[in-house]
């Protein structure tokens, strides 16, 4: 599944578990999702967004960096008996998501501590409130990310979800967050080559997470050559060089204002790279006031797939566009193309 689908599934699981609690069901009936995926897909970002949307807290517990005593509670002596202090990260009330990150990368001791949280909602004598849901995540073993073979009793308690990169879905997410149109358009154009290219050895490589960071790098008050070095430091030299070439094309685009002012005569690019760059610029500039003219121009494109992408990204960034008559008329005509997106 892709990242938005993971968000949909995770939201449904959290709602379901909370309903189980309201119905008085035992904790063992709760579903515990385990998200598997390459580094950089944004699994943690989705968990945070789901928690925020549901009005829940989120506590992040990195199972790799925590010492077993820190994770499981420091041993203490009370009345001649050994007990464990309640870990400071373990909530005592409220509602939320306990996010156990890097589960496959954890050492065997920490894995066994996590197992009691997953199975029984507790660590030793300290119980996790029933209104807190456990969610786990980690990287694949083939990512060479220091994974440990997970014990079978832990694996069997989890609902394993396998997350893949999806440039189209990421582009809609990026449009909704008003990320730089250059970054969005490029990822659509080079979806197969450079949207997500995990490397176990390179310091920098393109991932959805690093492309999102590029939005900030492009805003740095730096000369172009230093800005380029910063981009390379996020996505790697190869993707950085290719993206720089795309930026050069972007600078030669037809004037967007001229297209909006005269949509019947606006220049129409003939090569795919320029088309992707132009639809990125158009979608970023779309507003309820200029959308009728933009639709008029898009209707002239020989390949209507580009028009669909432009409208998708524009409406993701500004949902108010879907209330315009221009969008509704266009959507009624292009319903067959929209269904594929």
C-alpha positions as CSV (number, residue, x, y, z in Angstrom):
1,X,0.0,0.0,0.0
2,X,1.1,3.6,-0.5
3,X,1.4,6.2,2.3
4,X,-2.1,7.7,2.0
5,X,-3.6,4.2,2.1
6,X,-1.5,3.5,5.2
7,X,-2.9,6.7,6.8
8,X,-6.5,5.5,6.0
9,X,-5.8,2.1,7.5
10,X,-4.2,3.4,10.6
11,X,-7.0,5.9,11.2
12,X,-9.5,3.0,10.9
13,X,-7.6,0.8,13.3
14,X,-7.4,3.6,15.9
15,X,-11.1,4.3,15.7
16,X,-11.8,0.5,15.8
17,X,-9.7,0.0,18.9
18,X,-11.2,3.0,20.7
19,X,-14.7,1.5,20.0
20,X,-13.5,-1.8,21.4
21,X,-12.5,0.0,24.6
22,X,-15.9,1.8,24.7
23,X,-17.6,-1.6,24.3
24,X,-15.6,-3.1,27.2
25,X,-13.6,-5.5,25.0
26,X,-10.4,-7.0,26.4
27,X,-7.1,-5.5,25.4
28,X,-6.1,-8.7,23.6
29,X,-8.7,-7.9,20.9
30,X,-6.9,-4.6,19.9
31,X,-5.3,-4.6,16.5
32,X,-1.6,-3.6,16.6
33,X,-0.3,-2.3,13.2
34,X,3.3,-2.8,12.2
35,X,4.4,-0.6,9.3
36,X,7.2,-2.0,7.2
37,X,8.9,0.2,4.6
38,X,12.2,1.7,3.3
39,X,13.8,4.6,5.2
40,X,12.5,8.0,4.2
41,X,8.9,7.1,3.3
42,X,7.4,9.2,6.1
43,X,5.8,6.5,8.3
44,X,6.3,8.5,11.4
45,X,4.9,11.7,9.8
46,X,1.7,9.8,9.0
47,X,1.3,8.5,12.6
48,X,1.7,12.0,13.9
49,X,-0.9,13.3,11.4
50,X,-3.4,10.5,12.2
51,X,-3.0,11.3,16.0
52,X,-3.5,15.0,15.4
53,X,-6.6,14.4,13.2
54,X,-8.1,12.1,15.9
55,X,-7.3,14.5,18.7
56,X,-4.9,12.1,20.3
57,X,-1.5,12.5,21.8
58,X,1.5,10.7,20.3
59,X,4.5,9.4,22.3
60,X,7.5,8.4,20.2
61,X,9.6,5.6,21.6
62,X,12.7,4.8,19.6
63,X,13.6,1.2,20.5
64,X,17.1,1.4,19.1
65,X,18.5,4.4,21.1
66,X,16.9,3.6,24.4
67,X,18.7,1.6,27.0
68,X,16.8,-1.5,28.3
69,X,16.7,0.0,31.8
70,X,15.3,3.3,30.3
71,X,12.8,1.4,28.2
72,X,11.7,-1.1,30.8
73,X,12.0,1.1,33.9
74,X,15.0,1.4,36.3
75,X,15.3,-1.4,38.9
76,X,14.7,-0.2,42.4
77,X,14.4,-1.7,45.9
78,X,11.3,-1.0,48.0
79,X,10.5,-2.7,51.3
80,X,13.2,-5.3,50.5
81,X,11.7,-6.2,47.1
82,X,13.0,-5.4,43.7
83,X,10.6,-3.3,41.6
84,X,10.9,-1.2,38.5
85,X,10.3,2.5,38.3
86,X,7.5,3.5,35.8
87,X,9.3,4.7,32.7
88,X,8.9,8.5,32.3
89,X,7.7,8.1,28.7
90,X,4.9,5.8,29.7
91,X,1.6,7.7,30.0
92,X,-0.7,7.2,33.0
93,X,-3.9,8.8,31.6
94,X,-5.3,10.4,28.5
95,X,-5.8,8.9,25.0
96,X,-3.1,8.5,22.4
97,X,-0.8,6.5,20.2
98,X,2.3,4.9,21.6
99,X,4.6,4.7,18.5
100,X,7.3,2.0,18.9
101,X,9.7,3.0,16.1
102,X,12.5,0.9,14.7
103,X,11.0,-2.3,16.1
104,X,13.0,-4.7,13.8
105,X,16.2,-2.7,14.6
106,X,15.9,-3.2,18.4
107,X,18.1,-5.5,20.3
108,X,16.5,-8.7,21.6
109,X,16.1,-7.3,25.2
110,X,14.2,-4.3,24.0
111,X,12.2,-6.5,21.6
112,X,11.1,-8.6,24.6
113,X,10.1,-5.5,26.5
114,X,8.1,-4.3,23.6
115,X,6.5,-7.7,23.3
116,X,4.7,-7.2,26.6
117,X,3.4,-3.8,25.5
118,X,2.1,-5.4,22.3
119,X,0.6,-8.4,24.0
120,X,-0.5,-7.2,27.3
121,X,-0.4,-3.3,27.3
122,X,2.1,-3.4,30.2
123,X,5.8,-3.3,31.2
124,X,6.2,-5.3,34.4
125,X,3.7,-4.1,36.9
126,X,3.1,-0.8,35.0
127,X,0.1,-0.8,32.7
128,X,-0.5,1.3,29.6
129,X,-4.0,2.9,29.8
130,X,-6.5,1.0,27.7
131,X,-7.2,4.3,25.8
132,X,-3.6,4.2,24.4
133,X,-3.0,2.3,21.2
134,X,0.3,0.7,20.3
135,X,1.6,1.2,16.7
136,X,4.9,-0.2,15.5
137,X,7.1,0.6,12.6
138,X,10.5,-0.2,11.1
139,X,12.6,-0.9,8.1
140,X,13.0,-4.1,6.0
141,X,15.9,-6.4,6.6
142,X,17.0,-5.9,3.0
143,X,17.5,-2.2,3.8
144,X,20.6,-3.2,5.8
145,X,19.4,-1.0,8.6
146,X,20.7,-3.2,11.4
147,X,17.5,-5.3,11.7
148,X,17.1,-8.1,14.2
149,X,15.1,-11.2,13.5
150,X,11.8,-10.6,15.3
151,X,10.7,-13.4,17.7
152,X,7.8,-15.4,16.3
153,X,5.5,-14.6,19.2
154,X,6.0,-10.9,18.5
155,X,5.4,-11.2,14.8
156,X,2.2,-13.2,15.3
157,X,0.7,-10.4,17.5
158,X,1.1,-7.8,14.8
159,X,-0.9,-6.7,11.7
160,X,1.9,-6.3,9.2
161,X,1.4,-3.5,6.6
162,X,3.9,-3.1,3.8
163,X,4.4,0.5,2.6
164,X,5.7,1.5,-0.8
165,X,6.6,4.9,-2.3
166,X,4.0,6.4,-4.7
167,X,5.0,9.6,-6.5
168,X,1.5,10.5,-7.6
169,X,0.1,10.2,-4.1
170,X,3.1,12.0,-2.6
171,X,2.5,14.8,-5.2
172,X,-1.0,15.3,-3.9
173,X,0.2,15.3,-0.3
174,X,2.9,17.8,-1.3
175,X,0.4,20.0,-3.1
176,X,-1.9,20.0,-0.1
177,X,1.0,21.3,1.9
178,X,1.9,24.0,-0.7
179,X,5.4,22.6,-1.3
180,X,7.5,24.2,-4.1
181,X,5.8,23.4,-7.5
182,X,9.3,22.7,-8.9
183,X,9.7,19.8,-6.5
184,X,6.2,18.4,-7.1
185,X,6.5,18.7,-10.9
186,X,9.9,17.0,-11.0
187,X,8.8,14.1,-8.9
188,X,5.9,13.5,-11.3
189,X,8.3,13.7,-14.2
190,X,11.0,11.4,-12.7
191,X,8.7,9.2,-10.7
192,X,10.4,6.0,-11.7
193,X,14.0,7.2,-11.6
194,X,14.4,9.6,-8.7
195,X,11.2,9.8,-6.5
196,X,12.5,7.1,-4.1
197,X,15.9,5.5,-4.6
198,X,17.0,4.0,-1.4
199,X,20.7,3.5,-0.9
200,X,22.2,1.5,2.1
201,X,25.6,3.1,1.5
202,X,25.1,6.7,0.3
203,X,24.7,9.5,2.8
204,X,22.1,11.3,0.7
205,X,19.5,9.7,-1.6
206,X,16.1,10.7,-2.9
207,X,13.1,9.7,-0.7
208,X,9.7,11.3,-0.1
209,X,11.1,12.6,3.2
210,X,14.2,14.1,1.5
211,X,12.1,15.7,-1.3
212,X,9.9,17.3,1.3
213,X,13.0,18.7,2.9
214,X,14.1,20.1,-0.5
215,X,11.2,22.5,-0.2
216,X,13.0,24.2,2.6
217,X,16.4,24.0,0.9
218,X,15.1,25.9,-2.1
219,X,14.0,28.7,0.2
220,X,17.5,29.3,1.6
221,X,18.9,32.8,1.1
222,X,21.9,31.4,-0.8
223,X,23.5,31.8,-4.3
224,X,22.5,29.1,-6.7
225,X,25.7,27.1,-6.5
226,X,25.4,26.8,-2.7
227,X,21.7,26.0,-2.9
228,X,22.6,23.3,-5.3
229,X,25.1,21.8,-2.9
230,X,22.4,21.8,-0.2
231,X,20.0,20.0,-2.5
232,X,22.7,17.4,-3.3
233,X,23.2,16.9,0.4
234,X,19.5,15.9,0.7
235,X,18.9,13.8,-2.5
236,X,22.4,12.9,-3.7
237,X,24.5,14.0,-6.5
238,X,22.8,12.1,-9.3
239,X,19.3,13.2,-8.5
240,X,20.6,16.7,-7.7
241,X,22.2,17.1,-11.1
242,X,19.0,15.8,-12.9
243,X,16.8,18.2,-10.8
244,X,19.1,21.1,-11.6
245,X,18.5,20.4,-15.3
246,X,14.8,20.4,-14.7
247,X,15.1,23.7,-13.0
248,X,16.8,25.2,-16.1
249,X,13.8,24.0,-18.2
250,X,11.4,25.6,-15.6
251,X,13.0,29.0,-16.2
252,X,12.1,28.9,-19.9
253,X,8.4,28.1,-19.4
254,X,5.7,30.1,-21.2
255,X,4.5,33.0,-19.0
256,X,1.8,31.7,-16.7
257,X,0.2,35.1,-16.4
258,X,0.0,35.4,-20.1
259,X,-1.6,31.9,-20.3
260,X,-4.2,32.9,-17.8
261,X,-4.9,36.2,-19.5
262,X,-5.3,34.6,-22.9
263,X,-6.0,30.9,-22.5
264,X,-7.0,30.4,-26.1
265,X,-3.6,31.5,-27.5
266,X,-1.2,30.5,-24.7
267,X,1.8,28.5,-25.9
268,X,1.5,24.7,-25.5
269,X,4.8,22.8,-24.9
270,X,5.6,19.8,-27.0
271,X,8.0,17.8,-24.9
272,X,7.0,15.9,-21.7
273,X,9.6,17.6,-19.4
274,X,8.3,21.1,-20.2
275,X,4.7,19.9,-19.9
276,X,5.4,18.5,-16.4
277,X,7.1,21.8,-15.4
278,X,4.3,23.9,-16.7
279,X,1.5,22.0,-15.1
280,X,3.4,22.3,-11.8
281,X,3.5,26.1,-12.2
282,X,-0.1,26.3,-13.2
283,X,-1.4,24.2,-10.4
284,X,0.5,26.3,-7.9
285,X,-1.0,29.5,-9.3
286,X,-4.6,28.2,-9.5
287,X,-7.3,30.2,-7.6
288,X,-11.1,30.3,-7.8
289,X,-10.8,33.6,-9.8
290,X,-8.5,32.3,-12.5
291,X,-9.5,28.6,-12.6
292,X,-12.0,29.1,-15.5
293,X,-9.3,30.5,-17.7
294,X,-6.9,27.7,-16.6
295,X,-9.4,25.0,-17.4
296,X,-9.9,26.7,-20.8
297,X,-6.2,26.4,-21.5
298,X,-6.0,22.8,-20.1
299,X,-8.7,21.7,-22.5
300,X,-6.4,22.6,-25.4
301,X,-3.7,20.2,-24.3
302,X,-3.3,17.3,-26.7
303,X,-2.6,14.9,-23.8
304,X,-5.4,15.3,-21.3
305,X,-3.4,13.3,-18.7
306,X,-1.4,16.4,-18.1
307,X,-4.6,18.4,-17.5
308,X,-5.8,15.7,-15.0
309,X,-2.5,16.0,-13.1
310,X,-2.7,19.8,-13.0
311,X,-6.3,19.8,-11.7
312,X,-5.5,17.1,-9.1
313,X,-2.6,19.0,-7.7
314,X,-4.5,22.4,-7.8
315,X,-7.5,21.0,-5.9
316,X,-5.3,19.2,-3.4
317,X,-3.6,22.5,-2.6
318,X,-6.9,24.5,-2.6
319,X,-10.0,22.3,-2.1
320,X,-12.2,25.4,-2.7
321,X,-11.5,25.0,-6.4
322,X,-13.8,22.0,-6.5
323,X,-16.7,24.2,-5.6
324,X,-16.3,26.3,-8.8
325,X,-18.5,25.7,-11.8
326,X,-15.4,25.4,-14.0
327,X,-14.2,22.4,-12.0
328,X,-17.6,20.7,-11.9
329,X,-18.1,21.1,-15.6
330,X,-14.6,19.8,-16.3
331,X,-14.9,16.9,-13.9
332,X,-18.2,15.8,-15.5
333,X,-16.5,15.6,-18.9
334,X,-13.3,13.9,-17.6
335,X,-14.7,11.5,-15.1
336,X,-13.1,8.5,-16.9
337,X,-9.6,10.1,-16.5
338,X,-10.2,11.2,-12.9
339,X,-11.2,7.6,-11.9
340,X,-7.6,6.5,-12.7
341,X,-6.2,8.9,-10.2
